[in-house]
C-alpha cells in the first residue's frame, strides 16, 4: 500500500528515528546537567574542583544554547533533523558531563 509513498515513508522513518535518538540524548544530558548544576552552583565543591567547575560552566553555556534553539524551533522533527548543532553538541555534552561526574565521584571518595 505504501509503494507510491515509499520514499516519503522512508524519510519519515529516518527522521523519527533521529528524533528518538535526540530525545534520548537530550534526557541523558538534562539528567546529568540537573545533578551537576546543583553540585557546582553551591560553590563549596566548585572551589575544591576549579577545573571541573570551569568545564561545567562551558557545558552550561552550550546546554542553554541548544535549549534556546529548541525554543526557537518548536517543531520537534525540524529541531532534531534540521539542526546540526543538536547532533554535534549533545554527544559532546554527554561526554563532558561524564568527565565532570567521574571527577566529582573521585573527589567525594577521598572525603
C-alpha positions as CSV (number, residue, x, y, z in Angstrom):
1,X,0.0,0.0,0.0
2,X,2.9,2.4,0.6
3,X,4.6,1.9,-2.8
4,X,3.6,5.3,-4.2
5,X,4.8,6.9,-1.0
6,X,7.8,4.7,-0.3
7,X,10.4,7.5,-0.4
8,X,8.4,9.8,1.8
9,X,7.7,6.9,4.3
10,X,11.4,6.0,4.5
11,X,12.2,9.7,5.0
12,X,9.7,9.9,7.9
13,X,11.1,6.6,9.4
14,X,14.6,8.0,9.3
15,X,13.5,11.4,10.7
16,X,11.5,9.8,13.6
17,X,14.5,7.5,14.4
18,X,16.7,10.6,14.6
19,X,14.2,12.4,16.8
20,X,14.1,9.4,19.1
21,X,17.8,9.3,19.4
22,X,18.0,13.0,20.0
23,X,15.3,13.0,22.7
24,X,17.1,10.1,24.4
25,X,20.4,12.0,24.3
26,X,18.7,15.2,25.5
27,X,17.1,13.4,28.5
28,X,20.5,11.9,29.4
29,X,22.2,15.3,29.2
30,X,19.4,17.0,31.1
31,X,19.5,14.5,33.9
32,X,23.3,14.8,34.3
33,X,23.1,18.6,34.0
34,X,20.4,18.9,36.7
35,X,22.6,16.9,39.1
36,X,25.8,18.8,38.2
37,X,24.1,22.2,38.3
38,X,23.1,21.6,41.9
39,X,26.6,20.5,42.8
40,X,28.5,23.3,41.1
41,X,26.1,26.1,41.9
42,X,26.7,25.6,45.7
43,X,30.2,27.0,45.4
44,X,31.9,24.7,48.0
45,X,32.7,21.9,45.7
46,X,33.3,24.3,42.8
47,X,36.2,25.8,45.0
48,X,37.6,22.3,45.5
49,X,37.3,21.3,41.9
50,X,38.0,24.5,39.9
51,X,38.8,22.8,36.6
52,X,35.6,20.8,36.7
53,X,33.7,24.0,37.7
54,X,35.1,25.7,34.6
55,X,34.2,22.7,32.5
56,X,30.6,22.8,33.9
57,X,30.3,26.5,33.0
58,X,31.1,25.6,29.4
59,X,28.6,22.7,29.5
60,X,26.0,25.0,31.0
61,X,26.6,27.6,28.3
62,X,26.2,25.1,25.5
63,X,23.2,23.4,27.1
64,X,21.5,26.8,27.3
65,X,22.4,27.4,23.6
66,X,20.7,24.2,22.4
67,X,17.8,24.8,24.8
68,X,17.3,28.3,23.3
69,X,17.5,26.7,19.8
70,X,14.8,24.2,20.7
71,X,12.6,27.0,22.0
72,X,13.1,28.9,18.7
73,X,12.1,25.7,16.7
74,X,9.1,24.2,18.5
75,X,8.6,21.5,15.8
76,X,10.5,18.5,17.2
77,X,11.3,17.0,13.8
78,X,12.7,20.2,12.4
79,X,14.6,20.9,15.6
80,X,16.2,17.5,15.7
81,X,16.7,16.8,12.0
82,X,17.4,20.2,10.6
83,X,19.8,21.3,13.3
84,X,23.5,20.2,13.2
85,X,24.0,22.0,16.5
86,X,22.0,19.4,18.3
87,X,23.7,16.5,16.5
88,X,27.1,17.7,17.4
89,X,26.6,19.2,20.9
90,X,24.5,16.5,22.6
91,X,27.2,13.8,22.4
92,X,29.9,16.3,23.3
93,X,27.8,17.5,26.4
94,X,27.3,13.9,27.4
95,X,31.0,13.2,27.3
96,X,31.9,16.4,29.2
97,X,29.2,15.8,31.9
98,X,30.5,12.2,32.4
99,X,34.0,13.6,32.9
100,X,32.7,16.0,35.5
101,X,30.8,13.2,37.2
102,X,33.9,11.0,37.2
103,X,36.0,13.7,38.8
104,X,33.3,14.5,41.3
105,X,33.0,10.9,42.3
106,X,36.7,10.6,42.7
107,X,36.8,13.7,44.9
108,X,33.9,12.5,47.0
109,X,35.5,9.1,47.5
110,X,38.6,10.8,49.0
111,X,36.4,12.6,51.6
